[in-house]
Amino acid sequence: MAEQVVADKLKLSDAPKKLKSKVWQYFVFRDGSPTDKAKCKLCFTDVAYAKSGSTTNLMQYVKRKHNVDLARLRGRTNATTQVAEK
């Protein structure tokens, strides 16, 4: 509920559909326009990312700050990871 109030005040919107990375489920844009920073949905911190489309910085942020599994974000399953390790 409090998150919705903050989102309403800041006029945040989800990343456009053309941004394919799964990491975008954790980030929004202020005023709906992509810039060089995205806002974390979990802690409302601005996180810089490359306008070239690289999401490495965003992935590292959610891993470091929120303990999100990067393999899951990259679309890898446990079965795929286990096969790769053998």
Biopython code that builds the backbone (N, CA, C, O; Angstrom):
import numpy as np
from Bio.PDB.StructureBuilder import StructureBuilder

atoms = [
    (1, "MET", "N", (0.829, -1.190, 0.000)),
    (1, "MET", "CA", (0.000, 0.000, 0.000)),
    (1, "MET", "C", (0.875, 1.257, 0.000)),
    (1, "MET", "O", (0.652, 2.174, -0.791)),
    (2, "ALA", "N", (1.871, 1.293, 0.890)),
    (2, "ALA", "CA", (2.766, 2.448, 0.949)),
    (2, "ALA", "C", (3.548, 2.588, -0.351)),
    (2, "ALA", "O", (3.831, 3.702, -0.790)),
    (3, "GLU", "N", (3.901, 1.451, -0.974)),
    (3, "GLU", "CA", (4.623, 1.487, -2.250)),
    (3, "GLU", "C", (3.781, 2.160, -3.322)),
    (3, "GLU", "O", (4.311, 2.916, -4.137)),
    (4, "GLN", "N", (2.484, 1.898, -3.335)),
    (4, "GLN", "CA", (1.603, 2.493, -4.330)),
    (4, "GLN", "C", (1.519, 3.999, -4.139)),
    (4, "GLN", "O", (1.465, 4.744, -5.118)),
    (5, "VAL", "N", (1.507, 4.455, -2.895)),
    (5, "VAL", "CA", (1.463, 5.891, -2.610)),
    (5, "VAL", "C", (2.728, 6.548, -3.140)),
    (5, "VAL", "O", (2.662, 7.604, -3.770)),
    (6, "VAL", "N", (3.887, 5.931, -2.889)),
    (6, "VAL", "CA", (5.151, 6.468, -3.381)),
    (6, "VAL", "C", (5.145, 6.475, -4.900)),
    (6, "VAL", "O", (5.540, 7.464, -5.517)),
    (7, "ALA", "N", (4.703, 5.382, -5.509)),
    (7, "ALA", "CA", (4.658, 5.286, -6.970)),
    (7, "ALA", "C", (3.730, 6.350, -7.558)),
    (7, "ALA", "O", (4.045, 6.938, -8.593)),
    (8, "ASP", "N", (2.599, 6.603, -6.917)),
    (8, "ASP", "CA", (1.672, 7.619, -7.404)),
    (8, "ASP", "C", (2.291, 9.011, -7.334)),
    (8, "ASP", "O", (2.132, 9.805, -8.261)),
    (9, "LYS", "N", (2.995, 9.314, -6.244)),
    (9, "LYS", "CA", (3.604, 10.623, -6.082)),
    (9, "LYS", "C", (4.711, 10.852, -7.110)),
    (9, "LYS", "O", (4.854, 11.960, -7.628)),
    (10, "LEU", "N", (5.489, 9.821, -7.407)),
    (10, "LEU", "CA", (6.613, 9.960, -8.321)),
    (10, "LEU", "C", (6.231, 9.742, -9.777)),
    (10, "LEU", "O", (7.036, 10.005, -10.670)),
    (11, "LYS", "N", (5.028, 9.269, -10.029)),
    (11, "LYS", "CA", (4.571, 8.949, -11.385)),
    (11, "LYS", "C", (5.539, 7.985, -12.060)),
    (11, "LYS", "O", (6.132, 8.291, -13.094)),
    (12, "LEU", "N", (5.680, 6.824, -11.451)),
    (12, "LEU", "CA", (6.562, 5.795, -11.976)),
    (12, "LEU", "C", (5.813, 4.894, -12.931)),
    (12, "LEU", "O", (4.611, 4.673, -12.780)),
    (13, "SER", "N", (6.524, 4.376, -13.912)),
    (13, "SER", "CA", (5.907, 3.435, -14.832)),
    (13, "SER", "C", (6.887, 2.316, -15.161)),
    (13, "SER", "O", (8.103, 2.501, -15.110)),
    (14, "ASP", "N", (6.337, 1.154, -15.500)),
    (14, "ASP", "CA", (7.164, 0.015, -15.848)),
    (14, "ASP", "C", (7.974, 0.305, -17.096)),
    (14, "ASP", "O", (7.659, 1.204, -17.876)),
    (15, "ALA", "N", (9.026, -0.481, -17.263)),
    (15, "ALA", "CA", (9.868, -0.351, -18.449)),
    (15, "ALA", "C", (9.057, -0.704, -19.690)),
    (15, "ALA", "O", (8.178, -1.564, -19.630)),
    (16, "PRO", "N", (9.339, -0.057, -20.797)),
    (16, "PRO", "CA", (8.629, -0.378, -22.041)),
    (16, "PRO", "C", (8.827, -1.841, -22.434)),
    (16, "PRO", "O", (9.846, -2.445, -22.100)),
    (17, "LYS", "N", (7.862, -2.402, -23.138)),
    (17, "LYS", "CA", (7.903, -3.811, -23.550)),
    (17, "LYS", "C", (9.106, -4.118, -24.439)),
    (17, "LYS", "O", (9.552, -5.264, -24.493)),
    (18, "LYS", "N", (9.636, -3.117, -25.133)),
    (18, "LYS", "CA", (10.770, -3.363, -26.023)),
    (18, "LYS", "C", (12.049, -3.710, -25.250)),
    (18, "LYS", "O", (12.986, -4.262, -25.826)),
    (19, "LEU", "N", (12.095, -3.392, -23.960)),
    (19, "LEU", "CA", (13.240, -3.762, -23.134)),
    (19, "LEU", "C", (13.023, -5.195, -22.664)),
    (19, "LEU", "O", (12.163, -5.452, -21.822)),
    (20, "LYS", "N", (13.795, -6.117, -23.201)),
    (20, "LYS", "CA", (13.528, -7.546, -23.067)),
    (20, "LYS", "C", (14.085, -8.204, -21.804)),
    (20, "LYS", "O", (13.570, -9.240, -21.385)),
    (21, "SER", "N", (15.109, -7.640, -21.196)),
    (21, "SER", "CA", (15.760, -8.285, -20.063)),
    (21, "SER", "C", (14.790, -8.504, -18.899)),
    (21, "SER", "O", (13.945, -7.658, -18.605)),
    (22, "LYS", "N", (14.931, -9.640, -18.259)),
    (22, "LYS", "CA", (14.067, -9.952, -17.113)),
    (22, "LYS", "C", (14.367, -9.073, -15.902)),
    (22, "LYS", "O", (13.557, -8.998, -14.977)),
    (23, "VAL", "N", (15.504, -8.419, -15.898)),
    (23, "VAL", "CA", (15.846, -7.556, -14.767)),
    (23, "VAL", "C", (14.888, -6.368, -14.658)),
    (23, "VAL", "O", (14.755, -5.771, -13.589)),
    (24, "TRP", "N", (14.220, -6.027, -15.767)),
    (24, "TRP", "CA", (13.304, -4.885, -15.744)),
    (24, "TRP", "C", (12.094, -5.120, -14.852)),
    (24, "TRP", "O", (11.379, -4.170, -14.534)),
    (25, "GLN", "N", (11.844, -6.360, -14.438)),
    (25, "GLN", "CA", (10.738, -6.596, -13.507)),
    (25, "GLN", "C", (11.019, -5.982, -12.141)),
    (25, "GLN", "O", (10.107, -5.841, -11.325)),
    (26, "TYR", "N", (12.270, -5.618, -11.885)),
    (26, "TYR", "CA", (12.659, -5.018, -10.608)),
    (26, "TYR", "C", (12.839, -3.503, -10.692)),
    (26, "TYR", "O", (13.139, -2.867, -9.681)),
    (27, "PHE", "N", (12.663, -2.917, -11.867)),
    (27, "PHE", "CA", (12.926, -1.492, -12.041)),
    (27, "PHE", "C", (11.793, -0.787, -12.772)),
    (27, "PHE", "O", (11.075, -1.391, -13.569)),
    (28, "VAL", "N", (11.648, 0.501, -12.486)),
    (28, "VAL", "CA", (10.672, 1.354, -13.150)),
    (28, "VAL", "C", (11.383, 2.641, -13.576)),
    (28, "VAL", "O", (12.520, 2.900, -13.183)),
    (29, "PHE", "N", (10.687, 3.434, -14.383)),
    (29, "PHE", "CA", (11.201, 4.729, -14.797)),
    (29, "PHE", "C", (10.346, 5.831, -14.196)),
    (29, "PHE", "O", (9.129, 5.693, -14.072)),
    (30, "ARG", "N", (10.987, 6.907, -13.832)),
    (30, "ARG", "CA", (10.261, 8.079, -13.334)),
    (30, "ARG", "C", (9.616, 8.777, -14.517)),
    (30, "ARG", "O", (10.255, 8.957, -15.553)),
    (31, "ASP", "N", (8.387, 9.163, -14.380)),
    (31, "ASP", "CA", (7.614, 9.857, -15.415)),
    (31, "ASP", "C", (7.516, 9.062, -16.711)),
    (31, "ASP", "O", (7.202, 9.623, -17.761)),
    (32, "GLY", "N", (7.777, 7.775, -16.648)),
    (32, "GLY", "CA", (7.581, 6.908, -17.788)),
    (32, "GLY", "C", (8.592, 7.010, -18.903)),
    (32, "GLY", "O", (8.465, 6.315, -19.912)),
    (33, "SER", "N", (9.598, 7.862, -18.750)),
    (33, "SER", "CA", (10.561, 8.013, -19.836)),
    (33, "SER", "C", (11.918, 7.428, -19.449)),
    (33, "SER", "O", (12.492, 7.815, -18.431)),
    (34, "PRO", "N", (12.435, 6.498, -20.257)),
    (34, "PRO", "CA", (13.756, 5.925, -19.973)),
    (34, "PRO", "C", (14.835, 7.004, -19.996)),
    (34, "PRO", "O", (14.879, 7.838, -20.900)),
    (35, "THR", "N", (15.687, 6.974, -19.006)),
    (35, "THR", "CA", (16.827, 7.885, -18.938)),
    (35, "THR", "C", (18.058, 7.042, -18.661)),
    (35, "THR", "O", (18.084, 5.861, -19.008)),
    (36, "ASP", "N", (19.076, 7.620, -18.044)),
    (36, "ASP", "CA", (20.265, 6.847, -17.699)),
    (36, "ASP", "C", (20.155, 6.252, -16.293)),
    (36, "ASP", "O", (21.112, 5.663, -15.792)),
    (37, "LYS", "N", (18.998, 6.403, -15.662)),
    (37, "LYS", "CA", (18.769, 5.821, -14.338)),
    (37, "LYS", "C", (17.411, 5.155, -14.287)),
    (37, "LYS", "O", (16.440, 5.620, -14.883)),
    (38, "ALA", "N", (17.370, 4.055, -13.560)),
    (38, "ALA", "CA", (16.113, 3.352, -13.323)),
    (38, "ALA", "C", (15.908, 3.304, -11.814)),
    (38, "ALA", "O", (16.879, 3.326, -11.057)),
    (39, "LYS", "N", (14.677, 3.241, -11.376)),
    (39, "LYS", "CA", (14.366, 3.208, -9.944)),
    (39, "LYS", "C", (14.025, 1.781, -9.548)),
    (39, "LYS", "O", (13.170, 1.145, -10.164)),
    (40, "CYS", "N", (14.698, 1.282, -8.517)),
    (40, "CYS", "CA", (14.459, -0.068, -8.009)),
    (40, "CYS", "C", (13.077, -0.131, -7.367)),
    (40, "CYS", "O", (12.738, 0.713, -6.537)),
    (41, "LYS", "N", (12.283, -1.123, -7.747)),
    (41, "LYS", "CA", (10.941, -1.290, -7.175)),
    (41, "LYS", "C", (10.999, -1.760, -5.727)),
    (41, "LYS", "O", (10.047, -1.564, -4.972)),
    (42, "LEU", "N", (12.114, -2.379, -5.333)),
    (42, "LEU", "CA", (12.213, -2.941, -3.995)),
    (42, "LEU", "C", (12.631, -1.923, -2.941)),
    (42, "LEU", "O", (12.195, -2.002, -1.792)),
    (43, "CYS", "N", (13.478, -0.962, -3.328)),
    (43, "CYS", "CA", (13.962, 0.011, -2.341)),
    (43, "CYS", "C", (13.861, 1.461, -2.815)),
    (43, "CYS", "O", (14.241, 2.374, -2.083)),
    (44, "PHE", "N", (13.356, 1.683, -4.026)),
    (44, "PHE", "CA", (13.158, 3.011, -4.613)),
    (44, "PHE", "C", (14.452, 3.815, -4.737)),
    (44, "PHE", "O", (14.439, 5.042, -4.649)),
    (45, "THR", "N", (15.573, 3.112, -4.944)),
    (45, "THR", "CA", (16.862, 3.758, -5.167)),
    (45, "THR", "C", (17.081, 3.924, -6.665)),
    (45, "THR", "O", (16.746, 3.032, -7.444)),
    (46, "ASP", "N", (17.644, 5.064, -7.074)),
    (46, "ASP", "CA", (18.002, 5.263, -8.474)),
    (46, "ASP", "C", (19.287, 4.499, -8.765)),
    (46, "ASP", "O", (20.261, 4.595, -8.019)),
    (47, "VAL", "N", (19.277, 3.740, -9.854)),
    (47, "VAL", "CA", (20.431, 2.943, -10.246)),
    (47, "VAL", "C", (20.779, 3.299, -11.686)),
    (47, "VAL", "O", (19.923, 3.255, -12.570)),
    (48, "ALA", "N", (22.048, 3.654, -11.917)),
    (48, "ALA", "CA", (22.490, 4.021, -13.258)),
    (48, "ALA", "C", (22.628, 2.782, -14.128)),
    (48, "ALA", "O", (22.977, 1.704, -13.648)),
    (49, "TYR", "N", (22.347, 2.952, -15.420)),
    (49, "TYR", "CA", (22.587, 1.887, -16.390)),
    (49, "TYR", "C", (22.947, 2.527, -17.719)),
    (49, "TYR", "O", (22.649, 3.697, -17.959)),
    (50, "ALA", "N", (23.589, 1.751, -18.579)),
    (50, "ALA", "CA", (24.057, 2.274, -19.859)),
    (50, "ALA", "C", (22.889, 2.454, -20.821)),
    (50, "ALA", "O", (22.058, 1.557, -20.964)),
    (51, "LYS", "N", (22.824, 3.579, -21.463)),
    (51, "LYS", "CA", (21.774, 3.830, -22.454)),
    (51, "LYS", "C", (21.914, 2.900, -23.650)),
    (51, "LYS", "O", (20.979, 2.750, -24.437)),
    (52, "SER", "N", (23.075, 2.277, -23.786)),
    (52, "SER", "CA", (23.293, 1.356, -24.901)),
    (52, "SER", "C", (22.441, 0.096, -24.765)),
    (52, "SER", "O", (22.362, -0.715, -25.688)),
    (53, "GLY", "N", (21.807, -0.057, -23.609)),
    (53, "GLY", "CA", (20.934, -1.204, -23.409)),
    (53, "GLY", "C", (21.519, -2.250, -22.486)),
    (53, "GLY", "O", (20.858, -3.243, -22.183)),
    (54, "SER", "N", (22.739, -2.052, -22.033)),
    (54, "SER", "CA", (23.371, -3.003, -21.134)),
    (54, "SER", "C", (22.706, -2.961, -19.755)),
    (54, "SER", "O", (22.564, -1.897, -19.153)),
    (55, "THR", "N", (22.306, -4.130, -19.270)),
    (55, "THR", "CA", (21.638, -4.195, -17.973)),
    (55, "THR", "C", (22.516, -4.844, -16.901)),
    (55, "THR", "O", (22.026, -5.188, -15.826)),
    (56, "THR", "N", (23.794, -5.010, -17.184)),
    (56, "THR", "CA", (24.704, -5.658, -16.238)),
    (56, "THR", "C", (24.701, -4.950, -14.893)),
    (56, "THR", "O", (24.653, -5.606, -13.853)),
    (57, "ASN", "N", (24.751, -3.631, -14.896)),
    (57, "ASN", "CA", (24.768, -2.882, -13.649)),
    (57, "ASN", "C", (23.489, -3.117, -12.846)),
    (57, "ASN", "O", (23.536, -3.233, -11.621)),
    (58, "LEU", "N", (22.356, -3.187, -13.529)),
    (58, "LEU", "CA", (21.088, -3.423, -12.842)),
    (58, "LEU", "C", (21.056, -4.833, -12.244)),
    (58, "LEU", "O", (20.591, -5.025, -11.121)),
    (59, "MET", "N", (21.552, -5.814, -13.001)),
    (59, "MET", "CA", (21.595, -7.191, -12.488)),
    (59, "MET", "C", (22.497, -7.290, -11.263)),
    (59, "MET", "O", (22.147, -7.936, -10.275)),
    (60, "GLN", "N", (23.652, -6.651, -11.334)),
    (60, "GLN", "CA", (24.575, -6.679, -10.197)),
    (60, "GLN", "C", (23.955, -5.999, -8.979)),
    (60, "GLN", "O", (24.171, -6.438, -7.849)),
    (61, "TYR", "N", (23.197, -4.943, -9.195)),
    (61, "TYR", "CA", (22.558, -4.233, -8.091)),
    (61, "TYR", "C", (21.561, -5.128, -7.358)),
    (61, "TYR", "O", (21.605, -5.232, -6.132)),
    (62, "VAL", "N", (20.660, -5.778, -8.105)),
    (62, "VAL", "CA", (19.657, -6.610, -7.427)),
    (62, "VAL", "C", (20.297, -7.830, -6.781)),
    (62, "VAL", "O", (19.787, -8.337, -5.782)),
    (63, "LYS", "N", (21.397, -8.304, -7.332)),
    (63, "LYS", "CA", (22.106, -9.423, -6.699)),
    (63, "LYS", "C", (22.746, -8.967, -5.386)),
    (63, "LYS", "O", (22.610, -9.625, -4.355)),
    (64, "ARG", "N", (23.437, -7.841, -5.439)),
    (64, "ARG", "CA", (24.184, -7.353, -4.286)),
    (64, "ARG", "C", (23.265, -6.837, -3.176)),
    (64, "ARG", "O", (23.462, -7.164, -2.005)),
    (65, "LYS", "N", (22.284, -6.050, -3.533)),
    (65, "LYS", "CA", (21.444, -5.394, -2.522)),
    (65, "LYS", "C", (20.232, -6.208, -2.083)),
    (65, "LYS", "O", (19.783, -6.088, -0.943)),
    (66, "HIS", "N", (19.699, -7.040, -2.984)),
    (66, "HIS", "CA", (18.447, -7.738, -2.680)),
    (66, "HIS", "C", (18.564, -9.256, -2.785)),
    (66, "HIS", "O", (17.570, -9.971, -2.656)),
    (67, "ASN", "N", (19.781, -9.743, -3.021)),
    (67, "ASN", "CA", (20.039, -11.183, -3.029)),
    (67, "ASN", "C", (19.204, -11.934, -4.075)),
    (67, "ASN", "O", (18.736, -13.043, -3.818)),
    (68, "VAL", "N", (19.021, -11.332, -5.241)),
    (68, "VAL", "CA", (18.267, -11.955, -6.329)),
    (68, "VAL", "C", (19.211, -12.852, -7.119)),
    (68, "VAL", "O", (20.336, -12.459, -7.427)),
    (69, "ASP", "N", (18.754, -14.055, -7.445)),
    (69, "ASP", "CA", (19.542, -15.031, -8.184)),
    (69, "ASP", "C", (19.698, -14.600, -9.639)),
    (69, "ASP", "O", (18.710, -14.526, -10.370)),
    (70, "LEU", "N", (20.921, -14.317, -10.063)),
    (70, "LEU", "CA", (21.164, -13.842, -11.425)),
    (70, "LEU", "C", (20.886, -14.904, -12.472)),
    (70, "LEU", "O", (20.472, -14.568, -13.582)),
    (71, "ALA", "N", (21.099, -16.170, -12.157)),
    (71, "ALA", "CA", (20.818, -17.238, -13.123)),
    (71, "ALA", "C", (19.334, -17.231, -13.482)),
    (71, "ALA", "O", (18.971, -17.451, -14.638)),
    (72, "ARG", "N", (18.485, -16.981, -12.502)),
    (72, "ARG", "CA", (17.046, -16.925, -12.759)),
    (72, "ARG", "C", (16.712, -15.736, -13.659)),
    (72, "ARG", "O", (15.862, -15.844, -14.542)),
    (73, "LEU", "N", (17.380, -14.604, -13.436)),
    (73, "LEU", "CA", (17.130, -13.429, -14.261)),
    (73, "LEU", "C", (17.585, -13.648, -15.699)),
    (73, "LEU", "O", (16.971, -13.138, -16.636)),
    (74, "ARG", "N", (18.641, -14.392, -15.864)),
    (74, "ARG", "CA", (19.166, -14.637, -17.207)),
    (74, "ARG", "C", (18.407, -15.746, -17.918)),
    (74, "ARG", "O", (18.740, -16.101, -19.049)),
    (75, "GLY", "N", (17.386, -16.297, -17.261)),
    (75, "GLY", "CA", (16.538, -17.292, -17.907)),
    (75, "GLY", "C", (17.054, -18.709, -17.800)),
    (75, "GLY", "O", (16.546, -19.605, -18.475)),
    (76, "ARG", "N", (18.037, -18.924, -16.977)),
    (76, "ARG", "CA", (18.573, -20.269, -16.811)),
    (76, "ARG", "C", (17.811, -20.975, -15.702)),
    (76, "ARG", "O", (17.471, -20.366, -14.687)),
    (77, "THR", "N", (17.547, -22.252, -15.897)),
    (77, "THR", "CA", (16.879, -23.041, -14.871)),
    (77, "THR", "C", (17.918, -23.839, -14.116)),
    (77, "THR", "O", (19.074, -23.901, -14.534)),
    (78, "ASN", "N", (17.527, -24.451, -13.013)),
    (78, "ASN", "CA", (18.443, -25.301, -12.263)),
    (78, "ASN", "C", (18.943, -26.453, -13.107)),
    (78, "ASN", "O", (20.121, -26.801, -13.035)),
    (79, "ALA", "N", (18.078, -27.051, -13.900)),
    (79, "ALA", "CA", (18.470, -28.178, -14.749)),
    (79, "ALA", "C", (19.554, -27.757, -15.732)),
    (79, "ALA", "O", (20.517, -28.494, -15.944)),
    (80, "THR", "N", (19.410, -26.600, -16.323)),
    (80, "THR", "CA", (20.407, -26.097, -17.278)),
    (80, "THR", "C", (21.710, -25.839, -16.568)),
    (80, "THR", "O", (22.772, -26.197, -17.078)),
    (81, "THR", "N", (21.655, -25.220, -15.395)),
    (81, "THR", "CA", (22.848, -24.907, -14.643)),
    (81, "THR", "C", (23.561, -26.182, -14.215)),
    (81, "THR", "O", (24.787, -26.262, -14.300)),
    (82, "GLN", "N", (22.810, -27.180, -13.756)),
    (82, "GLN", "CA", (23.406, -28.440, -13.317)),
    (82, "GLN", "C", (24.079, -29.165, -14.466)),
    (82, "GLN", "O", (25.160, -29.723, -14.284)),
    (83, "VAL", "N", (23.473, -29.173, -15.638)),
    (83, "VAL", "CA", (24.068, -29.823, -16.805)),
    (83, "VAL", "C", (25.353, -29.111, -17.186)),
    (83, "VAL", "O", (26.342, -29.758, -17.529)),
    (84, "ALA", "N", (25.350, -27.798, -17.129)),
    (84, "ALA", "CA", (26.548, -27.026, -17.499)),
    (84, "ALA", "C", (27.690, -27.301, -16.538)),
    (84, "ALA", "O", (28.850, -27.269, -16.947)),
    (85, "GLU", "N", (27.392, -27.573, -15.258)),
    (85, "GLU", "CA", (28.431, -27.823, -14.268)),
    (85, "GLU", "C", (29.076, -29.183, -14.453)),
    (85, "GLU", "O", (30.232, -29.358, -14.066)),
    (86, "LYS", "N", (28.375, -30.162, -15.033)),
    (86, "LYS", "CA", (28.918, -31.518, -15.200)),
    (86, "LYS", "C", (29.827, -31.585, -16.348)),
    (86, "LYS", "O", (30.376, -32.647, -16.639)),
]
sb = StructureBuilder()
sb.init_structure("model")
sb.init_model(0)
sb.init_chain("A")
sb.init_seg("    ")
for serial, (resi, resn, name, xyz) in enumerate(atoms, 1):
    if name == "N":
        sb.init_residue(resn, " ", resi, " ")
    sb.init_atom(name, np.array(xyz, "f"), 0.0, 1.0, " ", f" {name:<3s}", serial, name[0])
structure = sb.get_structure()
